[in-house]
Amino acid sequence: MSPQEIINALSEVRYPGTGKNIVESGMLEDDIRISGFAVSFSLIFPKDNDPFRKSLMKAAEAAIKTFVEPNAQVTIHEKFLKENMSVGKDKEQPLRGAKIIAISSGKGGVGKSTVACNLAIALANKGYHVGLLDADIHGPSQPKMFHVEDYRPEAENVGGRDLICPAENYGVKLLSIGFFTNPGQAIVWRGGMASNAIKQLINDGNWGELDYFLIDLPPGTSDIHLTIVQTLQLSGAIVVTTPQPVALIDARKGIDMFRNEKINVPVLGIIENMAWFTPAELPNNRYYIFGQDGGKQLAEEMEVPLLGQIPLVQSIREGGDNGLPIAIQAGHPAAAYYEQIASVL
């Protein structure tokens, strides 16, 4: 047995008082102990007369025996919150004062991470203090785009807490799970492990005072999205799509997810990426390789703003691959697309 296996099993147990699982709700104390078949840990309840106390402890024990080890000898200690604390809420809202924006896409390959990278830099160019969290656990690409692939975060004691120091380049503070793995190493994690890693990067990052905090989400809808929503008070979400119908189907689902009454995050708008292609030798020509105005039409259909249409430009792709994002090149025609979007956020 391992502590992570215990955490994953307990993620299957929901607290009836909130409907959230006991790990996400902050009810599991960080004191898991394992010795052979014996495992012990503490559960934190809102009050000593909690009506769900006994049933929840039985459910927790059953989850470990079902998902981890049928012969486990489980000991659960009870702890109780002070009156001024509540289950499922952080003692202090992380990143207080920052405008927190999730950059999302229904499917992979539409350029979401490129948009997030250049948009963060465009905001920094305007004089804002900007942080970027690469929350794409299984495909972290921001370290390469920011040319900080070799960065390895260190801890710094701030106010009695050991905080993770973000990388910083082009005026943007960046944390990514990619900093904690070897290049080319596949990250094979269950949802609980990925969610806990993201929460730690948010809560234990030495972000300082920020004006904007952007989150490069994984494509689709997953545990990571729910973790972000439960951990942070999002100001809104941006959905990135290409004009092609296959991408629009998934973008529509992404918008619907944020509008779900349990998530309820404002959709700030749609960015249509790879909207057209213009060859350098024919600057007045536009070729709609992935279809024309698909993102614009989806924005009208879903009644959300169209924040911008960004063409398929070779220099944008090259900038991301070389760690020199196009947004750092002031005056470049392609950088203007991101500057325009940044100006309305």
C-alpha positions, 0 to 999 in steps of 0.5 A: 500500500502507498499513501497515494493509493489511500488518497485515490481510494478516499477520493471515491468517498463523498461527504453528504454535507457538500456532495464533494469527495472527502479529499477535495473537501479538505477533510483528509488530514496529511497524516497517513501512516502505513505499516504492513497491512495497518493504515491510519489517518485522520478525517476532519469533520465540521463539528463534533456532532456531525450527523454523517461522522459514523457513516463516513468513517465506515465508507472510508474504511470500505473504500480502502478495503475495496480499492487498495487492500481487502485485508487492510487494518484501518484506523481512523482518527477524528478531528474537528474544525474550529467554528470559524472554518468550514469544510471544502474552503481554504483558510485564505483564497489563493491569488486574492486580487488577481483576475483568474482566467482559464484558457480551455479547449474542447479538443487538443491540437487547436493551439490552446497552449500557444494562445495562453503563452502569447496572451500572458506575454501580451498582458505582461507587455502592458505592464501587468503582473502576470502568472501562468499555470500549466495545468495540462498534466499529461502534455505540459508545453509551456516550459518549452515555449518560455525557453525554461525547460531546464528550470527546476523549482526550489522552495523559499521560506516566505512567512514561515511557509516553504513556497515553490519559486516559479520560473520567470521569463518575458515578464511572466511567472510560470509553474508547470508539472513539466519542471518536475519530470524528465523531458520525454517522460510520460506522466501516468497518473490517476485523477486524484494524483493530478488534482493534488499536484495542481492544487499544490502548484496553486496554493504553494506557489510563490506567486506574489502579487498578481494582476492576472493569473492564466491557467492553461487547462488540459483539453476536454473536460476532466478532474483537473477542471473540477479541481481548478473550479473548486480551488479558485474563484475563476473570473472567467474562461476563454475557449479556443477552437479552430473553425473546423466542425470537429473542433466546434463540436467539442468547443460547444461542450466546453462552453456548456461545461462552464455554464453548468450550474455546478460550475457556473464560470462566466465564458469571457469569449471564444478565440478562433485560432488558425482562422485562415492562412496567408502566404508571405508571398501573397499577403492579400490572399486568405485560404480557409484551410479549416473552414471559414468563420466557424468560431465566429458562428459558434460565438453567435450561436452560444451568445458569447463574445468573439475575442479574436480570430488568429490566422495560421502563421508560420512565425507563431509556430516557430516562436513557440517551438524555439522558446521565442513566442511571437508576443515578445516581438513588439510591432510584429503583425502576428503579435498584434492579434494577441495584443488586441485580445489582451486589451479587452480582458 
